[in-house]
Amino acid sequence: MANQEETNQEIKDQFPKSIENSGNILVVDDNPQNLRLLIAILSRHGYKVRPAPSGEIALKSAFSTLPELILLDIMMPEMDGYEVCQKLKDNELTKSIPVIFISAIDAIQDKVKAFEMGAVDYITKPFQAEEILARVNTHISLSRTQKMLEEEIKLRIVSEKALKTISLKYQNMAMQDYLTGVSNRRYFMKRAEEELSRAVRYNHPITFLMMDIDHFKNINDTYGHQAGDQILKNVATICMDAFRVNDLFGRIGGEEFAALLPETTFDDAKIVAERVRQNVEDFSLKTEGKQLACTISIGISSLTDKNYQTLDLLMKQADDALYLAKSSGRNCIR
Ligand SMILES: [Mg+2]
């Protein structure tokens, strides 16, 4: 015992305590003398060390509290170091813990086998304290760096996802009317150009609807902008319900909405427009609060095969028809 204490003291004197090391190391060796020596070297240098005299105990200890590094003897009765290592590497929790094998066997095939098992290093007995410390230090800092990198990558993935969500939100914001959530003028016009040129190219029917809420200024002046905003939202919802998925619909001005109905003739569009007009009127009749009552006038223009039309022309014609609807009493279709 006195001998052991002397040895420990010698080791302590040889390696002054370093402050940085605080890693939690599991030392596995069936030889009590080796175990004591390794513990003395490492704990003197600030490492927290847990001894395990057998493979079984090593595994139990590793799973109960994950060590930062494992020094693992190969030659042990019952369960040898290779088997312990295999079990550690097979488990998701313990597979990334660096394992350094310690063995008296200096055969090249044993070293190869150790690395194949997933060990990070191999130390041959009899070992030098300097070597143990140097390798333990190296692998602990490597493993810490790797963990930091992995965390960094995880964070980066999370922030990339967040960025994507934000950019998608901005894309939607660029296309949407902020109040009603339907397409804004810019996006509606862009899509309308595309749809119209397709209809022209294939000589398909397409119809434009220009819609305007009647006396909207009066509503705003009398009941306030909040009531006006609510009306705009209600009308947008009623229109969205009336149109089909492939129809384009957007708010293109203050109280002005437009729709472009592909594959729709003038007569079919009149039916849809009448439904919109009627639904707006019905909704108003059902509304108890008077400030939410309103009607809508609609102008319709259609692409005919006889005259080639641009979006500007189509819109101008619908606008003229809307003007007619307004001047002939409103709440109607022209
Ligand atoms: Mg042994």
Boltz pocket constraint, residues with backbone or C-beta under 6 A from the ligand:
constraints:
  - pocket:
      binder: B
      contacts: [[A, 29], [A, 30], [A, 31], [A, 73], [A, 74], [A, 75], [A, 76]]
      max_distance: 6.0
